[in-house]
Amino acid sequence: MTKIVRHGAKKILCKAVEHGGTVYLSGLTAEDRSTGVREQTAEILATVDSLLAACGTNKSSLLSATIWLTDIRNRAAMNEVWTAWVDAENLPARACIEARLADPECLIEIQVTAAKPE
């Protein structure tokens, strides 16, 4: 059986799980929820960078991303930050969905899956 490595275990989830050369991140939200969607997006993407690095990979190895916005009208503002951050040569499959999030101060949640380099 392939080893499973868990990072950042909390009461109900792990922030990252590695298995079989793939890294799965949980849905991430910003800690500072007093800011707008651009700032929350930037904070989340910085966390993605940190978690992927801890797992031995990076954003150039993203396979997929799911983004939940509380208001789809914020998509353009979020995309400005996303486009500046993402590796344009290695874009992941991506979905962007409007949804009500558990905390009304969260404007965005992002979940990604990445490959680990061989």
N, CA, C and O atoms as a GROMACS GRO file, in nm:
protein
  472
    1MET      N    1   0.084  -0.118   0.000
    1MET     CA    2   0.000   0.000   0.000
    1MET      C    3   0.089   0.125   0.000
    1MET      O    4   0.190   0.130   0.070
    2THR      N    5   0.050   0.224  -0.079
    2THR     CA    6   0.123   0.350  -0.085
    2THR      C    7   0.104   0.428   0.044
    2THR      O    8  -0.007   0.436   0.098
    3LYS      N    9   0.212   0.484   0.093
    3LYS     CA   10   0.210   0.559   0.218
    3LYS      C   11   0.124   0.685   0.203
    3LYS      O   12   0.127   0.751   0.099
    4ILE      N   13   0.048   0.718   0.306
    4ILE     CA   14  -0.031   0.841   0.313
    4ILE      C   15   0.034   0.931   0.416
    4ILE      O   16   0.059   0.889   0.530
    5VAL      N   17   0.063   1.056   0.378
    5VAL     CA   18   0.123   1.154   0.468
    5VAL      C   19   0.024   1.268   0.485
    5VAL      O   20  -0.027   1.323   0.388
    6ARG      N   21  -0.004   1.304   0.610
    6ARG     CA   22  -0.100   1.409   0.642
    6ARG      C   23  -0.029   1.528   0.705
    6ARG      O   24   0.059   1.512   0.790
    7HIS      N   25  -0.067   1.647   0.663
    7HIS     CA   26  -0.007   1.770   0.714
    7HIS      C   27  -0.115   1.860   0.773
    7HIS      O   28  -0.225   1.870   0.719
    8GLY      N   29  -0.083   1.925   0.885
    8GLY     CA   30  -0.174   2.024   0.943
    8GLY      C   31  -0.306   1.967   0.990
    8GLY      O   32  -0.412   2.023   0.963
    9ALA      N   33  -0.299   1.855   1.062
    9ALA     CA   34  -0.422   1.793   1.112
    9ALA      C   35  -0.491   1.885   1.212
    9ALA      O   36  -0.428   1.940   1.302
   10LYS      N   37  -0.620   1.900   1.194
   10LYS     CA   38  -0.705   1.976   1.286
   10LYS      C   39  -0.816   1.884   1.333
   10LYS      O   40  -0.814   1.764   1.305
   11LYS      N   41  -0.910   1.940   1.402
   11LYS     CA   42  -1.019   1.862   1.460
   11LYS      C   43  -1.098   1.783   1.356
   11LYS      O   44  -1.135   1.668   1.381
   12ILE      N   45  -1.125   1.844   1.239
   12ILE     CA   46  -1.212   1.776   1.142
   12ILE      C   47  -1.146   1.750   1.006
   12ILE      O   48  -1.208   1.690   0.919
   13LEU      N   49  -1.019   1.795   0.987
   13LEU     CA   50  -0.956   1.777   0.856
   13LEU      C   51  -0.805   1.793   0.866
   13LEU      O   52  -0.752   1.835   0.969
   14CYS      N   53  -0.738   1.758   0.757
   14CYS     CA   54  -0.596   1.789   0.739
   14CYS      C   55  -0.587   1.896   0.631
   14CYS      O   56  -0.665   1.894   0.536
   15LYS      N   57  -0.493   1.988   0.645
   15LYS     CA   58  -0.478   2.092   0.543
   15LYS      C   59  -0.423   2.034   0.413
   15LYS      O   60  -0.453   2.085   0.305
   16ALA      N   61  -0.343   1.928   0.423
   16ALA     CA   62  -0.287   1.864   0.303
   16ALA      C   63  -0.269   1.715   0.329
   16ALA      O   64  -0.236   1.672   0.440
   17VAL      N   65  -0.291   1.638   0.223
   17VAL     CA   66  -0.270   1.493   0.229
   17VAL      C   67  -0.194   1.453   0.104
   17VAL      O   68  -0.231   1.491  -0.008
   18GLU      N   69  -0.086   1.376   0.123
   18GLU     CA   70  -0.007   1.323   0.012
   18GLU      C   71  -0.035   1.174  -0.003
   18GLU      O   72  -0.040   1.101   0.096
   19HIS      N   73  -0.053   1.130  -0.127
   19HIS     CA   74  -0.073   0.988  -0.153
   19HIS      C   75  -0.039   0.959  -0.299
   19HIS      O   76  -0.089   1.026  -0.389
   20GLY      N   77   0.045   0.861  -0.321
   20GLY     CA   78   0.074   0.815  -0.455
   20GLY      C   79   0.121   0.922  -0.552
   20GLY      O   80   0.082   0.921  -0.669
   21GLY      N   81   0.204   1.014  -0.507
   21GLY     CA   82   0.256   1.118  -0.595
   21GLY      C   83   0.161   1.234  -0.619
   21GLY      O   84   0.186   1.318  -0.705
   22THR      N   85   0.052   1.240  -0.542
   22THR     CA   86  -0.046   1.347  -0.556
   22THR      C   87  -0.064   1.415  -0.421
   22THR      O   88  -0.064   1.350  -0.317
   23VAL      N   89  -0.081   1.548  -0.425
   23VAL     CA   90  -0.105   1.627  -0.305
   23VAL      C   91  -0.245   1.687  -0.315
   23VAL      O   92  -0.280   1.751  -0.414
   24TYR      N   93  -0.324   1.665  -0.211
   24TYR     CA   94  -0.461   1.716  -0.204
   24TYR      C   95  -0.467   1.820  -0.092
   24TYR      O   96  -0.437   1.788   0.023
   25LEU      N   97  -0.505   1.942  -0.125
   25LEU     CA   98  -0.523   2.043  -0.022
   25LEU      C   99  -0.671   2.054   0.011
   25LEU      O  100  -0.757   2.038  -0.076
   26SER      N  101  -0.699   2.082   0.138
   26SER     CA  102  -0.837   2.105   0.177
   26SER      C  103  -0.883   2.239   0.123
   26SER      O  104  -0.803   2.317   0.072
   27GLY      N  105  -1.012   2.266   0.134
   27GLY     CA  106  -1.062   2.398   0.098
   27GLY      C  107  -1.003   2.500   0.194
   27GLY      O  108  -1.016   2.486   0.315
   28LEU      N  109  -0.939   2.602   0.140
   28LEU     CA  110  -0.869   2.702   0.222
   28LEU      C  111  -0.943   2.836   0.217
   28LEU      O  112  -0.991   2.878   0.111
   29THR      N  113  -0.951   2.900   0.332
   29THR     CA  114  -1.009   3.034   0.342
   29THR      C  115  -0.907   3.126   0.406
   29THR      O  116  -0.810   3.079   0.467
   30ALA      N  117  -0.928   3.255   0.394
   30ALA     CA  118  -0.837   3.353   0.452
   30ALA      C  119  -0.855   3.361   0.603
   30ALA      O  120  -0.966   3.348   0.654
   31GLU      N  121  -0.746   3.383   0.673
   31GLU     CA  122  -0.753   3.408   0.816
   31GLU      C  123  -0.808   3.549   0.843
   31GLU      O  124  -0.890   3.569   0.932
   32ASP      N  125  -0.761   3.646   0.763
   32ASP     CA  126  -0.807   3.784   0.776
   32ASP      C  127  -0.931   3.801   0.690
   32ASP      O  128  -0.922   3.817   0.568
   33ARG      N  129  -1.045   3.796   0.754
   33ARG     CA  130  -1.172   3.802   0.681
   33ARG      C  131  -1.232   3.942   0.681
   33ARG      O  132  -1.348   3.961   0.642
   34SER      N  133  -1.154   4.039   0.724
   34SER     CA  134  -1.202   4.177   0.724
   34SER      C  135  -1.169   4.248   0.592
   34SER      O  136  -1.201   4.365   0.576
   35THR      N  137  -1.107   4.176   0.500
   35THR     CA  138  -1.060   4.234   0.374
   35THR      C  139  -1.152   4.196   0.259
   35THR      O  140  -1.248   4.122   0.277
   36GLY      N  141  -1.121   4.248   0.141
   36GLY     CA  142  -1.199   4.219   0.021
   36GLY      C  143  -1.155   4.091  -0.047
   36GLY      O  144  -1.064   4.022   0.000
   37VAL      N  145  -1.220   4.060  -0.157
   37VAL     CA  146  -1.194   3.934  -0.227
   37VAL      C  147  -1.052   3.928  -0.282
   37VAL      O  148  -0.992   3.820  -0.283
   38ARG      N  149  -0.997   4.038  -0.328
   38ARG     CA  150  -0.859   4.036  -0.379
   38ARG      C  151  -0.761   3.996  -0.268
   38ARG      O  152  -0.676   3.910  -0.287
   39GLU      N  153  -0.775   4.060  -0.154
   39GLU     CA  154  -0.684   4.033  -0.042
   39GLU      C  155  -0.702   3.891   0.010
   39GLU      O  156  -0.604   3.823   0.040
   40GLN      N  157  -0.827   3.847   0.021
   40GLN     CA  158  -0.851   3.710   0.068
   40GLN      C  159  -0.793   3.609  -0.032
   40GLN      O  160  -0.734   3.509   0.009
   41THR      N  161  -0.810   3.635  -0.160
   41THR     CA  162  -0.754   3.545  -0.262
   41THR      C  163  -0.602   3.539  -0.250
   41THR      O  164  -0.544   3.430  -0.252
   42ALA      N  165  -0.537   3.654  -0.238
   42ALA     CA  166  -0.390   3.658  -0.227
   42ALA      C  167  -0.343   3.582  -0.104
   42ALA      O  168  -0.245   3.508  -0.110
   43GLU      N  169  -0.412   3.599   0.008
   43GLU     CA  170  -0.373   3.528   0.130
   43GLU      C  171  -0.387   3.378   0.113
   43GLU      O  172  -0.299   3.302   0.152
   44ILE      N  173  -0.497   3.335   0.055
   44ILE     CA  174  -0.518   3.191   0.033
   44ILE      C  175  -0.411   3.134  -0.060
   44ILE      O  176  -0.357   3.027  -0.033
   45LEU      N  177  -0.379   3.204  -0.168
   45LEU     CA  178  -0.279   3.154  -0.262
   45LEU      C  179  -0.140   3.148  -0.199
   45LEU      O  180  -0.062   3.060  -0.234
   46ALA      N  181  -0.109   3.239  -0.108
   46ALA     CA  182   0.017   3.231  -0.033
   46ALA      C  183   0.018   3.106   0.054
   46ALA      O  184   0.121   3.040   0.068
   47THR      N  185  -0.096   3.072   0.113
   47THR     CA  186  -0.107   2.949   0.192
   47THR      C  187  -0.092   2.827   0.103
   47THR      O  188  -0.027   2.730   0.142
   48VAL      N  189  -0.151   2.831  -0.015
   48VAL     CA  190  -0.134   2.721  -0.112
   48VAL      C  191   0.015   2.701  -0.141
   48VAL      O  192   0.064   2.589  -0.138
   49ASP      N  193   0.085   2.810  -0.170
   49ASP     CA  194   0.230   2.801  -0.196
   49ASP      C  195   0.302   2.734  -0.080
   49ASP      O  196   0.386   2.646  -0.102
   50SER      N  197   0.272   2.775   0.042
   50SER     CA  198   0.340   2.720   0.161
   50SER      C  199   0.310   2.571   0.179
   50SER      O  200   0.401   2.492   0.204
   51LEU      N  201   0.184   2.534   0.165
   51LEU     CA  202   0.147   2.394   0.183
   51LEU      C  203   0.207   2.306   0.074
   51LEU      O  204   0.257   2.197   0.102
   52LEU      N  205   0.203   2.353  -0.050
   52LEU     CA  206   0.262   2.274  -0.158
   52LEU      C  207   0.413   2.257  -0.136
   52LEU      O  208   0.467   2.149  -0.158
   53ALA      N  209   0.480   2.363  -0.093
   53ALA     CA  210   0.624   2.354  -0.066
   53ALA      C  211   0.652   2.253   0.045
   53ALA      O  212   0.747   2.175   0.036
   54ALA      N  213   0.570   2.253   0.149
   54ALA     CA  214   0.587   2.157   0.259
   54ALA      C  215   0.570   2.013   0.210
   54ALA      O  216   0.624   1.920   0.270
   55CYS      N  217   0.497   1.996   0.102
   55CYS     CA  218   0.473   1.863   0.045
   55CYS      C  219   0.570   1.830  -0.068
   55CYS      O  220   0.560   1.724  -0.130
   56GLY      N  221   0.663   1.921  -0.097
   56GLY     CA  222   0.764   1.894  -0.199
   56GLY      C  223   0.719   1.922  -0.342
   56GLY      O  224   0.770   1.860  -0.436
   57THR      N  225   0.626   2.014  -0.359
   57THR     CA  226   0.581   2.049  -0.492
   57THR      C  227   0.552   2.199  -0.499
   57THR      O  228   0.583   2.272  -0.405
   58ASN      N  229   0.492   2.245  -0.608
   58ASN     CA  230   0.463   2.388  -0.623
   58ASN      C  231   0.350   2.408  -0.724
   58ASN      O  232   0.299   2.312  -0.781
   59LYS      N  233   0.313   2.534  -0.745
   59LYS     CA  234   0.198   2.565  -0.830
   59LYS      C  235   0.216   2.524  -0.976
   59LYS      O  236   0.117   2.512  -1.048
   60SER      N  237   0.338   2.503  -1.022
   60SER     CA  238   0.357   2.457  -1.160
   60SER      C  239   0.312   2.313  -1.178
   60SER      O  240   0.300   2.265  -1.291
   61SER      N  241   0.286   2.244  -1.069
   61SER     CA  242   0.240   2.105  -1.075
   61SER      C  243   0.091   2.091  -1.041
   61SER      O  244   0.044   1.981  -1.015
   62LEU      N  245   0.018   2.203  -1.040
   62LEU     CA  246  -0.125   2.195  -1.012
   62LEU      C  247  -0.196   2.111  -1.117
   62LEU      O  248  -0.169   2.123  -1.236
   63LEU      N  249  -0.286   2.027  -1.072
   63LEU     CA  250  -0.368   1.946  -1.160
   63LEU      C  251  -0.508   2.005  -1.173
   63LEU      O  252  -0.564   2.013  -1.283
   64SER      N  253  -0.564   2.046  -1.059
   64SER     CA  254  -0.699   2.101  -1.060
   64SER      C  255  -0.716   2.202  -0.948
   64SER      O  256  -0.642   2.202  -0.849
   65ALA      N  257  -0.815   2.289  -0.966
   65ALA     CA  258  -0.852   2.387  -0.864
   65ALA      C  259  -1.002   2.405  -0.866
   65ALA      O  260  -1.065   2.410  -0.972
   66THR      N  261  -1.060   2.415  -0.748
   66THR     CA  262  -1.200   2.449  -0.734
   66THR      C  263  -1.207   2.575  -0.649
   66THR      O  264  -1.148   2.581  -0.540
   67ILE      N  265  -1.278   2.674  -0.698
   67ILE     CA  266  -1.290   2.803  -0.630
   67ILE      C  267  -1.437   2.830  -0.604
   67ILE      O  268  -1.519   2.825  -0.696
   68TRP      N  269  -1.470   2.858  -0.478
   68TRP     CA  270  -1.605   2.895  -0.441
   68TRP      C  271  -1.606   3.042  -0.404
   68TRP      O  272  -1.527   3.085  -0.320
   69LEU      N  273  -1.693   3.118  -0.465
   69LEU     CA  274  -1.711   3.260  -0.435
   69LEU      C  275  -1.851   3.281  -0.378
   69LEU      O  276  -1.947   3.221  -0.426
   70THR      N  277  -1.863   3.365  -0.276
   70THR     CA  278  -1.995   3.392  -0.221
   70THR      C  279  -2.077   3.479  -0.314
   70THR      O  280  -2.200   3.481  -0.307
   71ASP      N  281  -2.009   3.550  -0.403
   71ASP     CA  282  -2.077   3.635  -0.501
   71ASP      C  283  -2.001   3.624  -0.633
   71ASP      O  284  -1.888   3.673  -0.644
   72ILE      N  285  -2.061   3.561  -0.733
   72ILE     CA  286  -1.993   3.537  -0.860
   72ILE      C  287  -1.952   3.668  -0.928
   72ILE      O  288  -1.865   3.668  -1.015
   73ARG      N  289  -2.014   3.779  -0.887
   73ARG     CA  290  -1.974   3.909  -0.943
   73ARG      C  291  -1.832   3.947  -0.900
   73ARG      O  292  -1.773   4.039  -0.956
   74ASN      N  293  -1.775   3.877  -0.802
   74ASN     CA  294  -1.636   3.899  -0.759
   74ASN      C  295  -1.536   3.818  -0.841
   74ASN      O  296  -1.416   3.822  -0.815
   75ARG      N  297  -1.585   3.746  -0.941
   75ARG     CA  298  -1.498   3.658  -1.020
   75ARG      C  299  -1.387   3.736  -1.091
   75ARG      O  300  -1.272   3.691  -1.092
   76ALA      N  301  -1.418   3.850  -1.149
   76ALA     CA  302  -1.316   3.928  -1.220
   76ALA      C  303  -1.205   3.974  -1.126
   76ALA      O  304  -1.087   3.966  -1.160
   77ALA      N  305  -1.242   4.023  -1.008
   77ALA     CA  306  -1.142   4.067  -0.910
   77ALA      C  307  -1.056   3.950  -0.864
   77ALA      O  308  -0.935   3.964  -0.852
   78MET      N  309  -1.120   3.836  -0.837
   78MET     CA  310  -1.045   3.717  -0.797
   78MET      C  311  -0.952   3.674  -0.910
   78MET      O  312  -0.837   3.638  -0.885
   79ASN      N  313  -1.002   3.676  -1.034
   79ASN     CA  314  -0.920   3.633  -1.149
   79ASN      C  315  -0.798   3.720  -1.170
   79ASN      O  316  -0.695   3.671  -1.218
   80GLU      N  317  -0.805   3.848  -1.135
   80GLU     CA  318  -0.686   3.934  -1.144
   80GLU      C  319  -0.574   3.880  -1.057
   80GLU      O  320  -0.459   3.872  -1.100
   81VAL      N  321  -0.608   3.842  -0.935
   81VAL     CA  322  -0.508   3.789  -0.842
   81VAL      C  323  -0.464   3.650  -0.887
   81VAL      O  324  -0.345   3.619  -0.888
   82TRP      N  325  -0.560   3.566  -0.924
   82TRP     CA  326  -0.530   3.430  -0.970
   82TRP      C  327  -0.435   3.433  -1.090
   82TRP      O  328  -0.336   3.360  -1.092
   83THR      N  329  -0.464   3.516  -1.188
   83THR     CA  330  -0.384   3.522  -1.310
   83THR      C  331  -0.242   3.568  -1.282
   83THR      O  332  -0.148   3.519  -1.345
   84ALA      N  333  -0.225   3.661  -1.191
   84ALA     CA  334  -0.091   3.707  -1.154
   84ALA      C  335  -0.014   3.598  -1.079
   84ALA      O  336   0.109   3.596  -1.084
   85TRP      N  337  -0.083   3.509  -1.011
   85TRP     CA  338  -0.020   3.405  -0.929
   85TRP      C  339   0.007   3.276  -1.005
   85TRP      O  340   0.116   3.220  -0.994
   86VAL      N  341  -0.089   3.228  -1.080
   86VAL     CA  342  -0.080   3.095  -1.140
   86VAL      C  343   0.033   3.088  -1.244
   86VAL      O  344   0.067   3.189  -1.306
   87ASP      N  345   0.089   2.969  -1.262
   87ASP     CA  346   0.192   2.946  -1.363
   87ASP      C  347   0.123   2.935  -1.499
   87ASP      O  348   0.059   2.835  -1.528
   88ALA      N  349   0.136   3.039  -1.580
   88ALA     CA  350   0.065   3.046  -1.708
   88ALA      C  351   0.104   2.934  -1.805
   88ALA      O  352   0.028   2.902  -1.896
   89GLU      N  353   0.220   2.875  -1.786
   89GLU     CA  354   0.265   2.765  -1.872
   89GLU      C  355   0.211   2.630  -1.825
   89GLU      O  356   0.220   2.531  -1.898
   90ASN      N  357   0.155   2.625  -1.705
   90ASN     CA  358   0.108   2.499  -1.646
   90ASN      C  359  -0.025   2.520  -1.576
   90ASN      O  360  -0.037   2.498  -1.456
   91LEU      N  361  -0.125   2.561  -1.652
   91LEU     CA  362  -0.256   2.589  -1.594
   91LEU      C  363  -0.327   2.461  -1.552
   91LEU      O  364  -0.320   2.361  -1.623
   92PRO      N  365  -0.395   2.463  -1.437
   92PRO     CA  366  -0.472   2.347  -1.394
   92PRO      C  367  -0.611   2.348  -1.456
   92PRO      O  368  -0.656   2.449  -1.509
   93ALA      N  369  -0.678   2.234  -1.450
   93ALA     CA  370  -0.822   2.232  -1.475
   93ALA      C  371  -0.884   2.312  -1.359
   93ALA      O  372  -0.835   2.304  -1.246
   94ARG      N  373  -0.991   2.388  -1.387
   94ARG     CA  374  -1.043   2.475  -1.282
   94ARG      C  375  -1.194   2.492  -1.294
   94ARG      O  376  -1.248   2.498  -1.404
   95ALA      N  377  -1.259   2.501  -1.179
   95ALA     CA  378  -1.400   2.536  -1.172
   95ALA      C  379  -1.415   2.653  -1.077
   95ALA      O  380  -1.343   2.662  -0.977
   96CYS      N  381  -1.508   2.742  -1.108
   96CYS     CA  382  -1.537   2.856  -1.021
   96CYS      C  383  -1.688   2.858  -1.001
   96CYS      O  384  -1.765   2.866  -1.096
   97ILE      N  385  -1.730   2.851  -0.875
   97ILE     CA  386  -1.869   2.828  -0.841
   97ILE      C  387  -1.914   2.932  -0.739
   97ILE      O  388  -1.839   2.968  -0.648
   98GLU      N  389  -2.036   2.981  -0.754
   98GLU     CA  390  -2.095   3.066  -0.649
   98GLU      C  391  -2.158   2.976  -0.545
   98GLU      O  392  -2.232   2.883  -0.577
   99ALA      N  393  -2.128   3.004  -0.417
   99ALA     CA  394  -2.180   2.922  -0.308
   99ALA      C  395  -2.184   3.003  -0.178
   99ALA      O  396  -2.106   3.096  -0.159
  100ARG      N  397  -2.274   2.966  -0.092
  100ARG     CA  398  -2.276   3.024   0.041
  100ARG      C  399  -2.174   2.946   0.125
  100ARG      O  400  -2.179   2.823   0.130
  101LEU      N  401  -2.082   3.016   0.189
  101LEU     CA  402  -1.979   2.951   0.270
  101LEU      C  403  -2.021   2.950   0.417
  101LEU      O  404  -2.109   3.026   0.458
  102ALA      N  405  -1.957   2.863   0.496
  102ALA     CA  406  -1.996   2.845   0.636
  102ALA      C  407  -1.983   2.974   0.718
  102ALA      O  408  -2.067   3.001   0.803
  103ASP      N  409  -1.879   3.053   0.692
  103ASP     CA  410  -1.859   3.179   0.762
  103ASP      C  411  -1.895   3.292   0.666
  103ASP      O  412  -1.833   3.304   0.560
  104PRO      N  413  -1.993   3.374   0.699
  104PRO     CA  414  -2.036   3.480   0.606
  104PRO      C  415  -1.928   3.584   0.576
  104PRO      O  416  -1.942   3.660   0.480
  105GLU      N  417  -1.822   3.591   0.657
  105GLU     CA  418  -1.713   3.684   0.629
  105GLU      C  419  -1.615   3.629   0.526
  105GLU      O  420  -1.536   3.704   0.470
  106CYS      N  421  -1.620   3.499   0.501
  106CYS     CA  422  -1.536   3.437   0.397
  106CYS      C  423  -1.598   3.471   0.262
  106CYS      O  424  -1.715   3.442   0.238
  107LEU      N  425  -1.521   3.532   0.176
  107LEU     CA  426  -1.570   3.567   0.044
  107LEU      C  427  -1.530   3.464  -0.061
  107LEU      O  428  -1.588   3.458  -0.169
  108ILE      N  429  -1.430   3.380  -0.027
  108ILE     CA  430  -1.374   3.286  -0.122
  108ILE      C  431  -1.314   3.167  -0.049
  108ILE      O  432  -1.263   3.180   0.062
  109GLU      N  433  -1.322   3.051  -0.112
  109GLU     CA  434  -1.255   2.929  -0.064
  109GLU      C  435  -1.193   2.863  -0.187
  109GLU      O  436  -1.254   2.858  -0.294
  110ILE      N  437  -1.070   2.814  -0.170
  110ILE     CA  438  -0.999   2.752  -0.282
  110ILE      C  439  -0.946   2.616  -0.238
  110ILE      O  440  -0.890   2.602  -0.129
  111GLN      N  441  -0.964   2.517  -0.324
  111GLN     CA  442  -0.910   2.382  -0.302
  111GLN      C  443  -0.831   2.345  -0.427
  111GLN      O  444  -0.877   2.367  -0.539
  112VAL      N  445  -0.711   2.287  -0.407
  112VAL     CA  446  -0.630   2.246  -0.522
  112VAL      C  447  -0.577   2.105  -0.501
  112VAL      O  448  -0.567   2.054  -0.389
  113THR      N  449  -0.543   2.043  -0.614
  113THR     CA  450  -0.475   1.914  -0.616
  113THR      C  451  -0.352   1.932  -0.705
  113THR      O  452  -0.360   1.996  -0.810
  114ALA      N  453  -0.239   1.876  -0.663
  114ALA     CA  454  -0.115   1.892  -0.737
  114ALA      C  455  -0.040   1.760  -0.743
  114ALA      O  456  -0.055   1.674  -0.655
  115ALA      N  457   0.040   1.745  -0.847
  115ALA     CA  458   0.129   1.631  -0.860
  115ALA      C  459   0.260   1.662  -0.787
  115ALA      O  460   0.300   1.777  -0.774
  116LYS      N  461   0.325   1.557  -0.740
  116LYS     CA  462   0.460   1.570  -0.685
  116LYS      C  463   0.558   1.533  -0.795
  116LYS      O  464   0.540   1.431  -0.861
  117PRO      N  465   0.662   1.615  -0.815
  117PRO     CA  466   0.761   1.581  -0.917
  117PRO      C  467   0.826   1.445  -0.888
  117PRO      O  468   0.848   1.409  -0.772
  118GLU      N  469   0.854   1.373  -0.993
  118GLU     CA  470   0.918   1.240  -0.976
  118GLU      C  471   1.065   1.253  -0.954
  118GLU      O  472   1.134   1.152  -0.937
   0.00000   0.00000   0.00000
